[in-house]
């Protein structure tokens, strides 16, 4: 006969492994905060300038998942990193908490 602890222990272990998935994101030190104004592949409009998305460029949503350009939000606060040619290599869509933290 199984006891209640035989069922609760695996459930508790599962929650312990899921918790780090909501940890704070770490951004590189050389990224630029900006306002996303539009995404129309392969172009990304950031502030008043249009950039190309680099080959292999990645867009991260607020949950830190990689999203395709057509699924990315069209506006919002972002951080972005350029490659050596001036193309957007990485772009992070920021959460309201991250925006507040960066404003300090």
N, CA, C and O atoms as a Tinker XYZ file with bonds, in Angstrom:
   416  protein
     1  N      0.833000   -1.174000    0.000000    73     2
     2  CA     0.000000    0.000000    0.000000    64     1     3
     3  C      0.884000    1.247000    0.000000    63     2     4     5
     4  O      1.826000    1.364000    0.784000    81     3
     5  N      0.559000    2.158000   -0.886000    73     3     6
     6  CA     1.349000    3.389000   -1.001000    64     5     7
     7  C      0.821000    4.429000   -0.025000    63     6     8     9
     8  O     -0.383000    4.561000    0.198000    81     7
     9  N      1.753000    5.148000    0.537000    73     7    10
    10  CA     1.353000    6.211000    1.461000    64     9    11
    11  C      1.284000    7.532000    0.707000    63    10    12    13
    12  O      1.703000    7.631000   -0.446000    81    11
    13  N      0.763000    8.510000    1.360000    73    11    14
    14  CA     0.637000    9.830000    0.770000    64    13    15
    15  C      2.000000   10.426000    0.432000    63    14    16    17
    16  O      2.125000   11.140000   -0.562000    81    15
    17  N      3.006000   10.151000    1.226000    73    15    18
    18  CA     4.345000   10.688000    0.966000    64    17    19
    19  C      4.936000   10.127000   -0.315000    63    18    20    21
    20  O      5.767000   10.785000   -0.941000    81    19
    21  N      4.534000    8.937000   -0.722000    73    19    22
    22  CA     5.019000    8.378000   -1.983000    64    21    23
    23  C      4.537000    9.197000   -3.177000    63    22    24    25
    24  O      5.182000    9.195000   -4.226000    81    23
    25  N      3.429000    9.886000   -3.034000    73    23    26
    26  CA     2.902000   10.729000   -4.105000    64    25    27
    27  C      3.381000   12.171000   -3.992000    63    26    28    29
    28  O      3.610000   12.837000   -5.001000    81    27
    29  N      3.529000   12.648000   -2.762000    73    27    30
    30  CA     3.914000   14.037000   -2.565000    64    29    31
    31  C      5.385000   14.304000   -2.862000    63    30    32    33
    32  O      5.729000   15.379000   -3.352000    81    31
    33  N      6.253000   13.343000   -2.572000    73    31    34
    34  CA     7.679000   13.564000   -2.797000    64    33    35
    35  C      8.004000   13.844000   -4.262000    63    34    36    37
    36  O      8.711000   14.815000   -4.531000    81    35
    37  N      7.531000   13.051000   -5.225000    73    35    38
    38  CA     7.821000   13.389000   -6.630000    64    37    39
    39  C      7.220000   14.729000   -7.051000    63    38    40    41
    40  O      7.819000   15.450000   -7.849000    81    39
    41  N      6.056000   15.065000   -6.530000    73    39    42
    42  CA     5.429000   16.335000   -6.853000    64    41    43
    43  C      6.250000   17.502000   -6.307000    63    42    44    45
    44  O      6.448000   18.499000   -7.001000    81    43
    45  N      6.721000   17.384000   -5.082000    73    43    46
    46  CA     7.562000   18.415000   -4.490000    64    45    47
    47  C      8.875000   18.547000   -5.260000    63    46    48    49
    48  O      9.329000   19.665000   -5.504000    81    47
    49  N      9.482000   17.454000   -5.640000    73    47    50
    50  CA    10.732000   17.486000   -6.409000    64    49    51
    51  C     10.518000   18.182000   -7.748000    63    50    52    53
    52  O     11.386000   18.930000   -8.200000    81    51
    53  N      9.383000   17.947000   -8.382000    73    51    54
    54  CA     9.093000   18.581000   -9.661000    64    53    55
    55  C      9.017000   20.104000   -9.500000    63    54    56    57
    56  O      9.550000   20.834000  -10.336000    81    55
    57  N      8.368000   20.591000   -8.443000    73    55    58
    58  CA     8.271000   22.032000   -8.221000    64    57    59
    59  C      9.626000   22.654000   -7.922000    63    58    60    61
    60  O      9.861000   23.807000   -8.285000    81    59
    61  N     10.505000   21.937000   -7.283000    73    59    62
    62  CA    11.839000   22.461000   -7.002000    64    61    63
    63  C     12.638000   22.662000   -8.281000    63    62    64    65
    64  O     13.440000   23.591000   -8.368000    81    63
    65  N     12.429000   21.800000   -9.276000    73    63    66
    66  CA    13.149000   21.935000  -10.532000    64    65    67
    67  C     12.513000   22.978000  -11.448000    63    66    68    69
    68  O     13.201000   23.530000  -12.306000    81    67
    69  N     11.239000   23.257000  -11.290000    73    67    70
    70  CA    10.557000   24.243000  -12.122000    64    69    71
    71  C     10.866000   25.661000  -11.639000    63    70    72    73
    72  O     10.920000   26.578000  -12.458000    81    71
    73  N     11.065000   25.866000  -10.367000    73    71    74
    74  CA    11.267000   27.195000   -9.793000    64    73    75
    75  C     12.377000   27.991000  -10.474000    63    74    76    77
    76  O     12.164000   29.175000  -10.737000    81    75
    77  N     13.551000   27.424000  -10.780000    73    75    78
    78  CA    14.594000   28.234000  -11.428000    64    77    79
    79  C     14.208000   28.749000  -12.808000    63    78    80    81
    80  O     14.862000   29.663000  -13.309000    81    79
    81  N     13.197000   28.216000  -13.430000    73    79    82
    82  CA    12.790000   28.676000  -14.754000    64    81    83
    83  C     12.278000   30.111000  -14.715000    63    82    84    85
    84  O     12.253000   30.778000  -15.749000    81    83
    85  N     11.876000   30.595000  -13.559000    73    83    86
    86  CA    11.373000   31.954000  -13.438000    64    85    87
    87  C     12.417000   32.880000  -12.815000    63    86    88    89
    88  O     12.076000   33.935000  -12.282000    81    87
    89  N     13.672000   32.488000  -12.883000    73    87    90
    90  CA    14.740000   33.302000  -12.315000    64    89    91
    91  C     14.949000   34.566000  -13.145000    63    90    92    93
    92  O     14.520000   34.657000  -14.295000    81    91
    93  N     15.613000   35.526000  -12.535000    73    91    94
    94  CA    15.900000   36.786000  -13.209000    64    93    95
    95  C     16.832000   36.556000  -14.390000    63    94    96    97
    96  O     17.769000   35.762000  -14.305000    81    95
    97  N     16.572000   37.253000  -15.492000    73    95    98
    98  CA    17.426000   37.127000  -16.671000    64    97    99
    99  C     18.681000   37.960000  -16.483000    63    98   100   101
   100  O     18.646000   39.043000  -15.899000    81    99
   101  N     19.778000   37.442000  -16.983000    73    99   102
   102  CA    21.040000   38.186000  -16.973000    64   101   103
   103  C     21.326000   38.648000  -18.387000    63   102   104   105
   104  O     21.339000   37.845000  -19.320000    81   103
   105  N     21.553000   39.940000  -18.545000    73   103   106
   106  CA    21.823000   40.509000  -19.850000    64   105   107
   107  C     23.309000   40.844000  -19.961000    63   106   108   109
   108  O     23.948000   41.162000  -18.958000    81   107
   109  N     23.862000   40.776000  -21.168000    73   107   110
   110  CA    25.258000   41.201000  -21.342000    64   109   111
   111  C     25.415000   42.673000  -20.964000    63   110   112   113
   112  O     24.446000   43.432000  -20.993000    81   111
   113  N     26.619000   43.066000  -20.614000    73   111   114
   114  CA    26.851000   44.440000  -20.182000    64   113   115
   115  C     26.832000   45.427000  -21.337000    63   114   116   117
   116  O     26.603000   46.616000  -21.115000    81   115
   117  N     27.065000   44.976000  -22.554000    73   115   118
   118  CA    27.171000   45.893000  -23.696000    64   117   119
   119  C     25.902000   45.937000  -24.545000    63   118   120   121
   120  O     25.978000   46.077000  -25.766000    81   119
   121  N     24.738000   45.819000  -23.906000    73   119   122
   122  CA    23.475000   45.912000  -24.649000    64   121   123
   123  C     22.905000   47.311000  -24.499000    63   122   124   125
   124  O     23.222000   48.035000  -23.556000    81   123
   125  N     22.059000   47.672000  -25.450000    73   123   126
   126  CA    21.494000   49.015000  -25.478000    64   125   127
   127  C     19.992000   48.961000  -25.209000    63   126   128   129
   128  O     19.283000   48.210000  -25.879000    81   127
   129  N     19.483000   49.744000  -24.236000    73   127   130
   130  CA    18.032000   49.819000  -24.048000    64   129   131
   131  C     17.427000   50.728000  -25.114000    63   130   132   133
   132  O     18.035000   51.721000  -25.514000    81   131
   133  N     16.233000   50.382000  -25.564000    73   131   134
   134  CA    15.594000   51.157000  -26.630000    64   133   135
   135  C     14.102000   50.860000  -26.673000    63   134   136   137
   136  O     13.576000   50.075000  -25.884000    81   135
   137  N     13.441000   51.513000  -27.619000    73   135   138
   138  CA    12.003000   51.321000  -27.858000    64   137   139
   139  C     11.829000   50.597000  -29.187000    63   138   140   141
   140  O     12.254000   51.089000  -30.232000    81   139
   141  N     11.201000   49.426000  -29.139000    73   139   142
   142  CA    10.903000   48.682000  -30.359000    64   141   143
   143  C      9.719000   49.358000  -31.043000    63   142   144   145
   144  O      8.695000   49.612000  -30.409000    81   143
   145  N      9.857000   49.647000  -32.327000    73   143   146
   146  CA     8.809000   50.351000  -33.071000    64   145   147
   147  C      8.202000   49.510000  -34.187000    63   146   148   149
   148  O      7.220000   49.919000  -34.805000    81   147
   149  N      8.784000   48.320000  -34.454000    73   147   150
   150  CA     8.216000   47.470000  -35.474000    64   149   151
   151  C      9.157000   46.345000  -35.873000    63   150   152   153
   152  O     10.378000   46.499000  -35.856000    81   151
   153  N      8.566000   45.214000  -36.232000    73   151   154
   154  CA     9.328000   44.062000  -36.719000    64   153   155
   155  C      8.685000   43.625000  -38.019000    63   154   156   157
   156  O      7.536000   43.184000  -38.039000    81   155
   157  N      9.422000   43.748000  -39.087000    73   155   158
   158  CA     8.967000   43.293000  -40.398000    64   157   159
   159  C     10.153000   42.595000  -41.045000    63   158   160   161
   160  O     10.988000   43.222000  -41.697000    81   159
   161  N     10.206000   41.278000  -40.848000    73   159   162
   162  CA    11.390000   40.508000  -41.232000    64   161   163
   163  C     11.844000   40.842000  -42.644000    63   162   164   165
   164  O     11.014000   40.903000  -43.551000    81   163
   165  N     13.119000   41.057000  -42.854000    73   163   166
   166  CA    14.263000   40.944000  -41.946000    64   165   167
   167  C     14.599000   42.239000  -41.228000    63   166   168   169
   168  O     15.659000   42.338000  -40.610000    81   167
   169  N     13.724000   43.231000  -41.294000    73   167   170
   170  CA    14.010000   44.523000  -40.670000    64   169   171
   171  C     13.381000   44.639000  -39.292000    63   170   172   173
   172  O     12.299000   44.116000  -39.028000    81   171
   173  N     14.101000   45.344000  -38.422000    73   171   174
   174  CA    13.640000   45.617000  -37.069000    64   173   175
   175  C     13.802000   47.110000  -36.851000    63   174   176   177
   176  O     14.902000   47.649000  -36.979000    81   175
   177  N     12.705000   47.777000  -36.523000    73   175   178
   178  CA    12.770000   49.226000  -36.276000    64   177   179
   179  C     12.915000   49.449000  -34.777000    63   178   180   181
   180  O     12.041000   49.091000  -33.988000    81   179
   181  N     14.042000   50.051000  -34.405000    73   179   182
   182  CA    14.349000   50.320000  -33.007000    64   181   183
   183  C     14.634000   51.809000  -32.884000    63   182   184   185
   184  O     15.473000   52.359000  -33.597000    81   183
   185  N     13.917000   52.451000  -31.963000    73   183   186
   186  CA    13.958000   53.908000  -31.837000    64   185   187
   187  C     13.646000   54.512000  -33.205000    63   186   188   189
   188  O     12.589000   54.226000  -33.768000    81   187
   189  N     14.520000   55.326000  -33.745000    73   187   190
   190  CA    14.248000   55.957000  -35.046000    64   189   191
   191  C     15.114000   55.370000  -36.149000    63   190   192   193
   192  O     15.325000   56.008000  -37.180000    81   191
   193  N     15.611000   54.172000  -35.941000    73   191   194
   194  CA    16.514000   53.567000  -36.912000    64   193   195
   195  C     16.029000   52.174000  -37.293000    63   194   196   197
   196  O     15.450000   51.466000  -36.469000    81   195
   197  N     16.263000   51.787000  -38.536000    73   195   198
   198  CA    15.911000   50.451000  -39.011000    64   197   199
   199  C     17.176000   49.611000  -39.123000    63   198   200   201
   200  O     18.145000   50.004000  -39.773000    81   199
   201  N     17.151000   48.448000  -38.479000    73   199   202
   202  CA    18.262000   47.506000  -38.511000    64   201   203
   203  C     17.800000   46.245000  -39.220000    63   202   204   205
   204  O     16.601000   45.992000  -39.338000    81   203
   205  N     18.757000   45.456000  -39.691000    73   203   206
   206  CA    18.445000   44.123000  -40.203000    64   205   207
   207  C     18.673000   43.118000  -39.087000    63   206   208   209
   208  O     19.577000   43.276000  -38.266000    81   207
   209  N     17.850000   42.090000  -39.068000    73   207   210
   210  CA    18.069000   40.988000  -38.145000    64   209   211
   211  C     19.217000   40.154000  -38.706000    63   210   212   213
   212  O     19.170000   39.728000  -39.860000    81   211
   213  N     20.228000   39.925000  -37.909000    73   211   214
   214  CA    21.410000   39.193000  -38.354000    64   213   215
   215  C     21.053000   37.749000  -38.701000    63   214   216   217
   216  O     20.092000   37.204000  -38.158000    81   215
   217  N     21.822000   37.121000  -39.605000    73   215   218
   218  CA    21.635000   35.687000  -39.830000    64   217   219
   219  C     21.844000   34.971000  -38.495000    63   218   220   221
   220  O     22.891000   35.128000  -37.867000    81   219
   221  N     20.883000   34.207000  -38.072000    73   219   222
   222  CA    20.958000   33.545000  -36.765000    64   221   223
   223  C     20.583000   34.458000  -35.625000    63   222   224   225
   224  O     20.749000   34.090000  -34.462000    81   223
   225  N     20.074000   35.652000  -35.931000    73   223   226
   226  CA    19.661000   36.582000  -34.889000    64   225   227
   227  C     18.491000   36.018000  -34.104000    63   226   228   229
   228  O     17.660000   35.290000  -34.648000    81   227
   229  N     18.429000   36.356000  -32.830000    73   227   230
   230  CA    17.388000   35.796000  -31.965000    64   229   231
   231  C     16.599000   36.893000  -31.284000    63   230   232   233
   232  O     17.147000   37.915000  -30.872000    81   231
   233  N     15.304000   36.661000  -31.175000    73   231   234
   234  CA    14.410000   37.551000  -30.437000    64   233   235
   235  C     13.882000   36.753000  -29.252000    63   234   236   237
   236  O     13.297000   35.683000  -29.422000    81   235
   237  N     14.093000   37.284000  -28.051000    73   235   238
   238  CA    13.644000   36.621000  -26.825000    64   237   239
   239  C     12.428000   37.350000  -26.279000    63   238   240   241
   240  O     12.439000   38.574000  -26.155000    81   239
   241  N     11.377000   36.602000  -25.952000    73   239   242
   242  CA    10.186000   37.223000  -25.374000    64   241   243
   243  C     10.387000   37.429000  -23.871000    63   242   244   245
   244  O     11.476000   37.181000  -23.353000    81   243
   245  N      9.356000   37.876000  -23.178000    73   243   246
   246  CA     9.464000   38.171000  -21.750000    64   245   247
   247  C      9.685000   36.926000  -20.899000    63   246   248   249
   248  O     10.125000   37.030000  -19.754000    81   247
   249  N      9.388000   35.763000  -21.440000    73   247   250
   250  CA     9.626000   34.500000  -20.731000    64   249   251
   251  C     10.967000   33.881000  -21.135000    63   250   252   253
   252  O     11.263000   32.741000  -20.777000    81   251
   253  N     11.771000   34.636000  -21.877000    73   251   254
   254  CA    13.092000   34.236000  -22.356000    64   253   255
   255  C     13.041000   33.088000  -23.362000    63   254   256   257
   256  O     13.992000   32.318000  -23.493000    81   255
   257  N     11.921000   32.987000  -24.066000    73   255   258
   258  CA    11.794000   32.005000  -25.141000    64   257   259
   259  C     12.165000   32.678000  -26.452000    63   258   260   261
   260  O     11.904000   33.866000  -26.641000    81   259
   261  N     12.764000   31.931000  -27.346000    73   259   262
   262  CA    13.078000   32.458000  -28.670000    64   261   263
   263  C     11.794000   32.450000  -29.485000    63   262   264   265
   264  O     11.105000   31.433000  -29.570000    81   263
   265  N     11.476000   33.607000  -30.091000    73   263   266
   266  CA    10.269000   33.709000  -30.907000    64   265   267
   267  C     10.653000   34.090000  -32.334000    63   266   268   269
   268  O     11.668000   34.746000  -32.567000    81   267
   269  N      9.835000   33.673000  -33.265000    73   267   270
   270  CA    10.045000   34.051000  -34.657000    64   269   271
   271  C      9.682000   35.523000  -34.843000    63   270   272   273
   272  O      8.837000   36.045000  -34.116000    81   271
   273  N     10.308000   36.195000  -35.802000    73   271   274
   274  CA    10.021000   37.624000  -35.990000    64   273   275
   275  C      8.540000   37.942000  -36.188000    63   274   276   277
   276  O      8.065000   38.970000  -35.705000    81   275
   277  N      7.802000   37.078000  -36.889000    73   275   278
   278  CA     6.380000   37.373000  -37.103000    64   277   279
   279  C      5.540000   37.157000  -35.848000    63   278   280   281
   280  O      4.392000   37.599000  -35.798000    81   279
   281  N      6.086000   36.490000  -34.838000    73   279   282
   282  CA     5.372000   36.278000  -33.576000    64   281   283
   283  C      5.828000   37.248000  -32.494000    63   282   284   285
   284  O      5.266000   37.266000  -31.398000    81   283
   285  N      6.837000   38.050000  -32.793000    73   283   286
   286  CA     7.365000   39.000000  -31.810000    64   285   287
   287  C      6.429000   40.186000  -31.671000    63   286   288   289
   288  O      5.758000   40.564000  -32.631000    81   287
   289  N      6.377000   40.777000  -30.478000    73   287   290
   290  CA     5.589000   42.006000  -30.327000    64   289   291
   291  C      6.124000   43.086000  -31.255000    63   290   292   293
   292  O      7.319000   43.115000  -31.549000    81   291
   293  N      5.273000   43.953000  -31.707000    73   291   294
   294  CA     5.689000   44.999000  -32.649000    64   293   295
   295  C      6.179000   46.253000  -31.937000    63   294   296   297
   296  O      6.873000   47.072000  -32.539000    81   295
   297  N      5.828000   46.415000  -30.663000    73   295   298
   298  CA     6.271000   47.579000  -29.895000    64   297   299
   299  C      6.618000   47.143000  -28.486000    63   298   300   301
   300  O      6.206000   46.077000  -28.030000    81   299
   301  N      7.380000   47.980000  -27.805000    73   299   302
   302  CA     7.723000   47.719000  -26.412000    64   301   303
   303  C      9.153000   48.113000  -26.108000    63   302   304   305
   304  O      9.926000   48.452000  -27.003000    81   303
   305  N      9.487000   48.063000  -24.845000    73   303   306
   306  CA    10.853000   48.338000  -24.406000    64   305   307
   307  C     11.690000   47.082000  -24.617000    63   306   308   309
   308  O     11.252000   45.968000  -24.326000    81   307
   309  N     12.899000   47.282000  -25.127000    73   307   310
   310  CA    13.781000   46.168000  -25.444000    64   309   311
   311  C     15.224000   46.498000  -25.078000    63   310   312   313
   312  O     15.589000   47.655000  -24.869000    81   311
   313  N     16.019000   45.458000  -25.011000    73   311   314
   314  CA    17.468000   45.560000  -25.019000    64   313   315
   315  C     17.917000   44.865000  -26.287000    63   314   316   317
   316  O     17.310000   43.877000  -26.700000    81   315
   317  N     18.975000   45.368000  -26.912000    73   315   318
   318  CA    19.446000   44.692000  -28.111000    64   317   319
   319  C     20.956000   44.759000  -28.205000    63   318   320   321
   320  O     21.605000   45.644000  -27.647000    81   319
   321  N     21.491000   43.789000  -28.932000    73   319   322
   322  CA    22.926000   43.675000  -29.145000    64   321   323
   323  C     23.172000   43.551000  -30.645000    63   322   324   325
   324  O     22.507000   42.775000  -31.332000    81   323
   325  N     24.129000   44.319000  -31.141000    73   323   326
   326  CA    24.461000   44.299000  -32.564000    64   325   327
   327  C     25.666000   43.401000  -32.817000    63   326   328   329
   328  O     26.518000   43.225000  -31.947000    81   327
   329  N     25.723000   42.839000  -34.017000    73   327   330
   330  CA    26.909000   42.073000  -34.411000    64   329   331
   331  C     27.940000   43.026000  -35.018000    63   330   332   333
   332  O     27.744000   44.241000  -34.998000    81   331
   333  N     29.024000   42.491000  -35.552000    73   331   334
   334  CA    30.101000   43.320000  -36.094000    64   333   335
   335  C     29.682000   44.109000  -37.326000    63   334   336   337
   336  O     30.281000   45.141000  -37.629000    81   335
   337  N     28.667000   43.643000  -38.039000    73   335   338
   338  CA    28.186000   44.340000  -39.231000    64   337   339
   339  C     27.083000   45.355000  -38.926000    63   338   340   341
   340  O     26.596000   46.028000  -39.833000    81   339
   341  N     26.692000   45.467000  -37.674000    73   339   342
   342  CA    25.642000   46.409000  -37.301000    64   341   343
   343  C     24.243000   45.839000  -37.402000    63   342   344   345
   344  O     23.271000   46.593000  -37.367000    81   343
   345  N     24.114000   44.520000  -37.526000    73   343   346
   346  CA    22.812000   43.854000  -37.550000    64   345   347
   347  C     22.414000   43.437000  -36.137000    63   346   348   349
   348  O     23.276000   43.217000  -35.286000    81   347
   349  N     21.120000   43.328000  -35.889000    73   347   350
   350  CA    20.633000   42.916000  -34.568000    64   349   351
   351  C     20.903000   41.430000  -34.386000    63   350   352   353
   352  O     20.335000   40.589000  -35.082000    81   351
   353  N     21.777000   41.126000  -33.439000    73   351   354
   354  CA    22.121000   39.737000  -33.148000    64   353   355
   355  C     21.174000   39.147000  -32.116000    63   354   356   357
   356  O     20.704000   38.019000  -32.267000    81   355
   357  N     20.892000   39.922000  -31.055000    73   355   358
   358  CA    19.976000   39.479000  -30.004000    64   357   359
   359  C     19.103000   40.650000  -29.594000    63   358   360   361
   360  O     19.562000   41.788000  -29.500000    81   359
   361  N     17.828000   40.346000  -29.352000    73   359   362
   362  CA    16.869000   41.357000  -28.928000    64   361   363
   363  C     16.005000   40.748000  -27.831000    63   362   364   365
   364  O     15.398000   39.694000  -28.024000    81   363
   365  N     15.952000   41.408000  -26.688000    73   363   366
   366  CA    15.162000   40.941000  -25.559000    64   365   367
   367  C     13.985000   41.863000  -25.343000    63   366   368   369
   368  O     14.169000   43.068000  -25.173000    81   367
   369  N     12.775000   41.322000  -25.345000    73   367   370
   370  CA    11.572000   42.080000  -24.989000    64   369   371
   371  C     11.551000   42.122000  -23.460000    63   370   372   373
   372  O     11.641000   41.079000  -22.812000    81   371
   373  N     11.436000   43.305000  -22.888000    73   371   374
   374  CA    11.544000   43.464000  -21.439000    64   373   375
   375  C     10.195000   43.371000  -20.737000    63   374   376   377
   376  O      9.163000   43.771000  -21.275000    81   375
   377  N     10.233000   42.838000  -19.529000    73   375   378
   378  CA     9.053000   42.813000  -18.668000    64   377   379
   379  C      8.945000   44.163000  -17.962000    63   378   380   381
   380  O      9.928000   44.903000  -17.921000    81   379
   381  N      7.784000   44.504000  -17.407000    73   379   382
   382  CA     7.654000   45.763000  -16.666000    64   381   383
   383  C      8.654000   45.843000  -15.490000    63   382   384   385
   384  O      9.173000   46.919000  -15.194000    81   383
   385  N      8.918000   44.726000  -14.835000    73   383   386
   386  CA     9.877000   44.708000  -13.731000    64   385   387
   387  C     11.290000   45.019000  -14.214000    63   386   388   389
   388  O     12.029000   45.752000  -13.557000    81   387
   389  N     11.660000   44.459000  -15.365000    73   387   390
   390  CA    12.988000   44.717000  -15.914000    64   389   391
   391  C     13.125000   46.178000  -16.349000    63   390   392   393
   392  O     14.183000   46.782000  -16.176000    81   391
   393  N     12.064000   46.738000  -16.906000    73   391   394
   394  CA    12.079000   48.150000  -17.305000    64   393   395
   395  C     12.286000   49.020000  -16.078000    63   394   396   397
   396  O     13.086000   49.954000  -16.112000    81   395
   397  N     11.573000   48.727000  -14.989000    73   395   398
   398  CA    11.717000   49.499000  -13.749000    64   397   399
   399  C     13.132000   49.364000  -13.194000    63   398   400   401
   400  O     13.716000   50.345000  -12.735000    81   399
   401  N     13.677000   48.163000  -13.234000    73   399   402
   402  CA    15.021000   47.919000  -12.722000    64   401   403
   403  C     16.066000   48.677000  -13.541000    63   402   404   405
   404  O     17.003000   49.238000  -12.973000    81   403
   405  N     15.921000   48.700000  -14.851000    73   403   406
   406  CA    16.881000   49.383000  -15.710000    64   405   407
   407  C     16.761000   50.894000  -15.618000    63   406   408   409
   408  O     17.710000   51.611000  -15.936000    81   407
   409  N     15.596000   51.390000  -15.182000    73   407   410
   410  CA    15.387000   52.828000  -15.078000    64   409   411
   411  C     16.105000   53.427000  -13.862000    63   410   412   413
   412  O     16.298000   54.641000  -13.785000    81   411
   413  N     16.496000   52.577000  -12.923000    73   411   414
   414  CA    17.160000   53.059000  -11.694000    64   413   415
   415  C     18.554000   53.537000  -11.977000    63   414   416
   416  O     19.254000   53.974000  -11.063000    81   415
